[in-house]
Amino acid sequence: MDTLLEHQLKSTSVESGHPIPSFKGFELFSEYERIEWIEKYGTHSMSFSTLQPNMRFFDVPDIGFIAYQDCFGERIVLSNPVCAEGHYELMIFQLLQASKKPVSFIQVTPDVATLLSAKFGMFSTEFGQETIIDLKSWSLKGKKKQIFRTALNQAKKLDITIMETFSNHDDDTISDNWLSTRRCKQKEIRFLIRPKDINHTNGVRRFYGYKDLQPVGFIHFDPIYQNNQIIGYVPNISRANNLFKQGLFYAIMAVALEQFQSEGIKMVNLGLSPLSIKDKHQSGIVPSKPLSRLFRLTSRFGQRFYNFNGIQFTKSRFRGTDSPTYVASRKSLPIKAFTACFRLSRVI
């Protein structure tokens, strides 16, 4: 079997007929170029979120980029590399070669987790689940979807109109009121969830609930791309008036899903349910047993700080398909890296 370096040299040699790629660099692309890469290879639920403020980038011209942030001397990579799947290995190799800081990865898909274990000797540990709705089979029918029908009926009784809007609203009041009901009250979570305000919003869809012409709740959907086409959306930002008993979130989601379905959109990824762990690893993934135990303890005893169970329960009501997401590090118990990640996310 070829080593990674041998494979790299073969794939870029003159004899192979493939051009030799321009190698590693930091912050080489313009924002416009980065958006072009996302529109071509942004299949991960967090690809669009790499455009959030304060992100840093490792760029390889003609191939793609990796998004990360540094904190406490650690380099934390967010999501999969934004490039063709066949270049994941080369991109990760180049980043590890160029980085003087320890590198950890968070919220990567099983194929990248397998690569990080098999090729780079990292522990790849399940961090949670992403719930994916296949819009071809989505329906509000059936007993298990009663919550959506109830929420829509309540919205109608309260004279709340739900619709997509293309105008800008001042969402701060709704956001501030919503944040005051959360267990993390002080600050909006970032990094693992993109903040409400970002510079680039092309492709973002916004659905609002209106009462007496005033917005009382909203969901912003970020696009998921493949080959310059939008194939799905992820509801990255949602806020609602907490007086709506059945959850305005369900009512707005029902309207949005119906709209996307009518447009032929393939799927909606509900995003991460952190620490919802099933421990069913595919071949090649090497998990960290100490980190898995820590995640389970955090999920069990950390509910007062973050509503892990509530997030998972809300997403389970959509009856989608769960797909595991992973964290990876060379250390079996990367305490410093996770402290850095929580600080970047503003959880601590």
Buried (B, 14 or more C-beta within 10 A) or exposed (E): EEEEEEBBEEBBEEEEEEEEBEEBBEEBBEEEEBBEBBBBBBBBBBBBBBBBEEBBBBBBBEBBBBBBBEBEEBBBBBBBBBBEBEBBBBBBBBBBEBBEEBBBBBBBBBBBBBBBBBBBEBBBBBBBBBBBBEBEEBEEEEEEBEBBBBBBEBBEEBEBEBEEEEEEBEBEEBBEBBBEEBEBEEEBBBBBBBBBEBEBBEBBBBBBBBBEEEBBBBBBBBBBBBEEEBBBBBBBBBBBBBEBEBBBBBBBBBBBBEBBBEEEBBBBBBBBBBBBBEEEBEEBBBBBEBBBEBBEEBBEEBEEEBBBBEBBEBBBBBBBEBEBBBBBBBBBBBEBBBBBBBBBBBBE
